[in-house]
């Protein structure tokens, strides 16, 4: 044997031995730890937490950068995606065991000009590293690691499982990882519904997420798609004729990127995010030993949101709010800008809190220079009531501040009063531009007359009142506080309690408050789970107190739910990425009033929607039974409407974040500003038979009341609105008495609440069943006979004795 041959074989064998030793050392972890078999079986790839509606509809995700991915099973991926991937990336995928020898030789021989040597399995292995190595030596080591991992993957996973893993982890564009995200983002459909052309577009993006992005580079994307289609034809996944036909078609996208501003119920998703962060801190992931991470552990959160109802709720807001905004903008105080002369401090503060001010400060500009820049017109995008919810314009930054602050805001929440399930949640007019959530329990506004049903209910429950009990429609004097209402014009007559609630009479309500007492009323509100801190001012009975929409609906549940207070719930369960239930959430309910008091108050609340402050609402909707109450605060700063059918409870609020910006006409009343959103929503819900909300449903009458003689309610409500009511809510009257410190010199100490901070949504103490009625008010005056007919429809005919 020649010397050169001996040298060759020595080099070969020593090289082979060295290569084998290198592979062994890499496998032992000398050059960095390799994923274990358990890690290969459960890849620790960042995975977004997903939020789902009640029917399984994906509402949105929580993620950071590469965490935006959602895993799907092989069977949930279109066969066209699988075929396109294999044809383009690894033709011999079903033949090799992780490493394609022919591909490696071809890549070395042609230096990669005729295709790389990496198989799909190797590319999957590469995605298990944080990033691709750039140093040549480090890249060689990484490549060898890929081979080892690829072989392990092939030995422990089936071919379909490897394909699914690959499609779930690779990037398709900036911050869009996984086939499901890509399919939803570019075509707004689940990956099992992708056709050949769509599949080719997405597979074509795998090796060049930026270069072959059809939105950024449509020509390159089209060429790449056609290349994928050609490869599918060459590998007999489609016919040559079909391939030629498809290549002539343009790329048709239905782009909708999923981010915090898109998807169903974005305001609620932000509430869920905060709740989930707290839950993660309190619960440990057994796989890592660390607390769960909302951004990488792939949790699945299931909510109670009904997608159809959520859409109808958002439609209702979008239908009504532009009309109100147009009316507000036409007011002279805003049109001429005079309102801002009195509130320049608000503008000054908003200017200094803006990003423009902070960035200018960082650039070294003086305060005077920055203020001058706020008076110079610049191109900008602003919110607008159009399909895009924005428009381009030329405006000074200061004018932009004024423009956005004078936008009317709203909150609208819908729930099942029995189960507590929240069906729809709209926290404002546009989440992208206005993140502040007006439904949230921490967001409080003056509630106006929408609080009155609670006082009337307490009078029935604890003071022996009935709907026909006479009440004096006269301003009442409260020692130390003066007259309530302070500015109300009272007729000075006597009306039934049912009439007082129907027309929201402030003086009559103050009379009832006088019989109950402010302290007892506040205690009652706390007992029905309205736990905001409240001092016992008399004007609370007129709504001169700040409460949240969440709390108000929590309180109203007792009427439709037979005296049981039901906490609104919006999360049903949390699962891990494998579908294991980590925690389920049950409805919290406790009885706070008697069933008869709940039913009687509910029936009285039929008055406002028949002839009162929300006149004709029930008739327009065609429902057999319905109840509701408007609320309007002083100067129309806040407008409310809370109403319910036997199956649904909903509330809406309208107002500006700056309370000095108000609708200056009757359009600002609760029955005009807030109720139309509620009405439009119920129109849509009743028309959608798939929702099962029945117009014919009735409030359940308690058994004990069926065996009693019913009152004859035909004569107790005047169907002609009294002077001052004007068919709309009268506001909260003496709100100033609530906002300012009262004269307490003559007030006994024990008649005032100790202002201790209450915990939000604490468990209410159950009312004792044998609690006796207190402070019954005698009927001191017989009401005059009034027009007949209305209460017959609400309460039914008088039973035969």
PANU-648838 format. One record per residue (C-alpha): z, y, x; residue in one letter. Coordinates in steps of 0.25 Angstrom, whole numbers, plus 5000, padded with zeros to 4 digits. Last residue first. Layout:
! residues N
ZYXA
...
This chain:
! residues 801
519151514554X
517651514554X
517151554568X
516651694571X
515251694575X
514851684590X
515351754602X
514151824608X
513151824596X
514251864586X
514651964596X
513452044593X
513352044578X
514152154573X
514252304575X
515652364577X
516852354568X
517952454574X
518952394583X
520352374578X
521352444586X
522652394594X
522152254597X
523352214605X
523152184620X
523752064626X
524452084638X
524451944644X
523851814639X
524551694644X
524151604656X
524151454652X
522951424660X
523451484673X
522351564680X
521951494693X
522151574706X
520851624712X
520351564725X
520051674734X
518651734733X
518851844742X
520351854747X
521151964741X
521652084749X
522952134743X
522952264735X
524352244727X
523852264713X
524452384705X
525352374693X
526552334701X
526652464707X
526752544694X
525652654694X
526152794692X
525952844706X
524652754708X
523652864707X
522352794710X
521652784723X
520152804721X
519052694720X
519652624708X
519952754700X
518552804704X
517952684697X
518452734684X
517252704675X
516752574680X
515352594674X
514952604660X
513952484659X
512752504651X
512252514636X
512652654636X
514152624637X
514552764636X
514452774621X
514652634615X
513552534615X
513152494601X
513352344599X
514852364596X
515552244599X
516752184591X
516052154578X
515452014579X
516551954588X
517251874577X
518251804586X
518151654587X
519151564580X
519651464590X
519151314592X
517951354600X
518751454608X
519551334614X
518251264617X
517851374626X
516451424623X
515351394633X
514451514636X
513051484631X
511751424636X
510451454629X
509851544640X
509951414649X
509951424664X
509351294668X
508651354681X
507351274679X
507151354666X
506851484673X
506751584662X
508251594661X
508351624676X
507251724676X
507851804665X
509251784671X
508751854683X
508151964676X
509351994668X
510351994680X
509352094688X
509252174675X
510852184674X
511052264687X
510452404685X
510352414670X
511552344664X
512452374676X
512152524675X
511252594685X
510052614677X
510952704668X
510652814678X
511152854692X
510852724700X
511852734712X
511952764726X
513352804729X
513752664730X
513052644743X
512652494742X
511852524730X
512052454717X
511652344708X
512452214705X
512052084698X
512851964693X
512551834688X
513151714680X
512351594676X
512551474666X
513351534654X
512551664656X
513151774665X
513151924668X
513552014678X
512852154679X
513252254689X
512852404693X
513552474704X
513452624708X
513152664694X
513952794694X
515152714691X
515052564691X
514152484682X
514452334677X
513752254667X
514252124661X
513651994656X
513651884647X
512551794641X
512351694630X
511151644622X
510151704633X
508851774629X
508851854642X
508551984634X
509651944624X
510651924634X
510352054641X
510252134628X
511352244632X
511952234646X
512952344644X
513252294630X
512452234619X
512152094622X
512352074637X
513652164637X
514252084625X
514051944631X
515151984640X
516051964628X
515651814627X
515951794642X
517351864640X
517651764628X
517151644636X
517951674649X
519251714640X
519051574633X
518951494646X
520251554651X
520151634664X
520251604679X
519851454679X
519451414693X
518151384700X
517751354715X
516351284715X
516251184727X
515651204741X
515151084749X
515351064764X
514750994775X
513750914767X
512850834777X
511350874776X
511050844790X
511050994794X
512451004789X
512751034774X
513451154767X
513651144752X
513651224739X
513551364743X
513451484733X
514751474725X
515251584716X
516751554712X
516951514698X
518051574689X
518251484677X
518551544664X
517451474656X
516351484667X
515551594661X
516651694661X
517351644674X
516151664682X
516251814681X
517251824691X
516451754702X
515251844697X
516051964700X
516551914714X
515151884719X
514652014714X
515752084722X
516852174718X
517152324719X
518052384709X
517952494698X
517452384688X
517952454676X
519152364675X
519352404690X
519652544684X
521152504682X
521352494697X
522052364701X
521652354716X
520552254719X
520352164731X
519152074728X
519551934722X
518751924710X
519151774708X
519551774693X
520951794697X
520651914706X
520051984694X
521251944685X
522252004695X
521352134695X
521452134680X
522952114680X
523152234690X
522252324682X
522952304669X
522552214657X
522752314645X
522352434653X
521152354658X
520752334644X
520752484641X
519952504654X
518952414648X
518852494635X
518652624643X
517552554652X
516752504640X
515752394646X
514952394633X
515152244631X
516452244637X
517052354628X
516352294616X
517052154619X
518352224620X
518252284607X
518152434605X
519152544603X
518652684604X
518852794614X
517452814617X
517752814632X
517052904642X
517352844656X
517752934668X
519152884671X
518952744665X
520052724666X
521052844665X
522052864675X
522452784687X
523952794689X
524252744675X
522952684669X
522452774657X
521352704649X
520052764645X
519752724630X
518852614624X
520152544618X
520052394617X
519952314604X
520052164606X
518752104601X
518352024613X
519751974614X
520952024622X
522151934625X
522652004637X
522451894648X
521151824645X
520451924636X
520952044644X
520551964657X
519151944652X
518952084648X
519452124662X
518452024669X
517352064660X
517552214665X
517152184679X
515652204677X
516052344672X
515952404686X
515852304698X
516052404710X
515452334722X
515852224731X
515152154742X
516052044749X
515851944738X
514351944741X
513451994730X
512952124737X
512552064750X
512152164761X
510952114768X
510052224763X
508652234770X
508352084771X
509252044759X
508552124749X
509052184736X
510552134737X
511452014736X
510651924728X
511351784725X
510851674715X
511351544710X
512851554715X
513551424710X
514851454703X
514751324695X
515151394682X
514651534684X
513351494690X
512951604699X
512051724700X
512251844710X
511451974710X
511752094720X
511052224720X
510652334729X
510052474726X
509352534738X
509952664742X
510452624755X
509052574760X
508352704757X
509452794763X
509452714776X
507952714777X
507952864775X
508852874787X
507952784795X
506752884791X
505652814784X
504252764786X
503952644777X
503752494777X
504152414765X
505152304762X
505552204751X
504352134754X
503952124739X
504352264736X
505652334734X
505752404747X
506652384759X
506252464771X
505352444783X
505252554794X
504352654800X
505152774805X
505452914799X
506353004808X
507753044802X
508552924807X
508052964821X
508753094820X
510053024818X
509852934830X
509553064839X
510853124833X
511653004836X
511152994850X
510152884855X
510552794866X
509652674862X
510852594857X
511152714848X
509752704842X
509952554840X
511252584832X
510552694824X
509352604821X
510252484817X
510952564806X
512452584805X
512352734810X
511252764799X
512052694788X
513352774792X
512552904792X
511852874779X
513152844772X
513752974778X
512653044771X
513153014758X
513153144750X
511853184755X
511353044753X
511353054738X
510453174739X
509253094744X
508253154735X
507753024729X
509152964730X
509953064722X
508753094714X
508752954708X
507352884710X
507852794720X
508852734711X
507752704700X
506852644710X
507952554715X
508352514701X
506852464698X
506752394712X
508052324709X
507652254696X
506552154700X
507052124714X
508452094709X
507952004698X
506951934708X
508151904718X
508951844706X
507751764702X
507551704716X
509051674717X
508951604703X
507751524707X
508451484721X
509751444714X
510751474725X
511951374725X
511951354740X
511751244750X
511951264765X
511351184775X
511851184789X
510851174801X
511951184812X
511251304819X
511451434812X
512651404803X
513451344815X
514451244811X
515751254819X
515851164832X
516051024834X
514551004836X
514150894827X
515450904818X
515051044814X
516351114811X
516651194799X
517451334798X
516551414806X
515351354799X
515951394785X
516051544789X
514651544794X
514251474781X
514951584772X
514251694780X
512851624779X
513151594764X
513251744762X
512051774769X
511251664761X
511751734749X
511051864752X
509851784756X
509751724743X
508451644745X
507551654757X
507251774766X
508151874773X
508951784781X
507751714787X
506651614782X
505251664785X
504351664774X
502851644777X
501951574767X
500851554777X
499351524775X
498651484788X
497151504785X
496251384781X
495051334789X
495851244798X
496251164785X
494851134782X
494551084796X
495850994796X
495550934782X
494150894786X
494650834799X
495650754791X
497150764792X
498150694800X
497050624808X
497550664822X
496350754824X
496550814811X
497950854813X
497550904827X
496550994820X
497651044810X
498551084822X
497451154829X
497151234816X
498551274815X
498551324829X
497251404826X
497951464814X
499251494821X
498451564832X
497751654822X
498951674813X
499851724825X
501051794820X
501151734806X
500451604809X
501451574821X
500551504831X
500951584844X
502351604839X
502851464836X
501851404846X
502051254848X
502551224834X
501651334827X
500551234825X
501451134818X
501751254808X
500251284806X
499851144805X
500851114794X
500351224786X
498951174787X
499351034783X
500251064772X
501751094772X
502551044760X
503550954768X
503851074777X
504551154765X
503751284761X
503751434764X
502451414773X
502851494786X
504351494785X
504651374776X
503751284785X
504251344798X
505751324793X
505451184789X
504651144801X
505751184811X
506051324818X
505751464813X
506451564822X
505151614828X
504051514824X
503851364822X
504951314831X
505251164833X
506451104827X
506151034814X
504750994817X
505250914829X
506450844822X
505450804811X
504450754821X
505550674828X
506050614815X
504650574811X
504550504824X
505850424823X
507050474831X
507950404842X
506950344852X
505950464850X
507050564852X
507550504864X
506150494870X
505950644867X
507350684873X
506950614886X
505550684886X
506150814883X
507150804894X
505950784903X
505350904898X
506650984900X
506750934915X
505250984917X
505651114910X
506751134919X
505851124931X
504851214925X
505851324921X
505551364907X
506351264899X
506051254884X
507251304875X
508551254869X
508151114870X
507951014858X
506651074856X
506051014868X
506450874862X
505650904850X
504450944859X
504650804866X
504650734853X
503350804848X
502750764862X
502650854874X
501450834883X
500750964880X
499350984876X
497950994882X
498251114892X
499651044895X
499351034910X
498150944907X
498650824915X
500150854912X
499950874897X
499050754896X
499950664903X
501150704895X
500350694882X
499850554886X
501350514889X
501850564875X
503350564876X
504250544864X
503950394861X
502450404859X
501550364848X
501950434835X
501850574843X
500450534848X
499850664843X
501050754847X
500950904845X
499750934836X
499550804828X
501050764828X
501350904822X
500250914812X
500550774807X
502050804805X
501750944798X
500650874789X
501750774785X
502550884779X
503950884783X
505150844774X
504950694778X
505250724792X
506650794788X
506850944789X
507651034798X
507851174796X
507651274808X
508051424811X
509151394822X
508151434832X
508451584830X
509751584822X
509851524808X
510451534794X
509451484784X
508851514770X
508751474755X
508151334757X
508051284743X
508951164740X
509151184725X
510451254727X
509851344738X
509951314752X
510451374765X
510051324778X
510751324792X
509751334803X
509651224813X
509851234828X
509351104834X
510551004837X
509650884836X
510350774828X
509650644833X
509350704846X
510750764847X
511350624844X
510450564855X
510950664865X
510250794869X
510050804884X
511050874893X
510450944905X
509850904918X
510850794921X
510850754906X
510750604908X
509350604902X
508950714913X
509550624924X
508750504918X
507450574917X
507650634932X
507950484936X
506650444930X
505850554936X
506450524950X
506150374948X
504750404944X
504650504956X
505250394965X
504250294960X
503050384960X
503350444974X
503550304979X
502350254973X
501450374979X
502150354992X
501750204992X
500350244988X
500250344999X
500750235009X
499650135006X
500050005000X
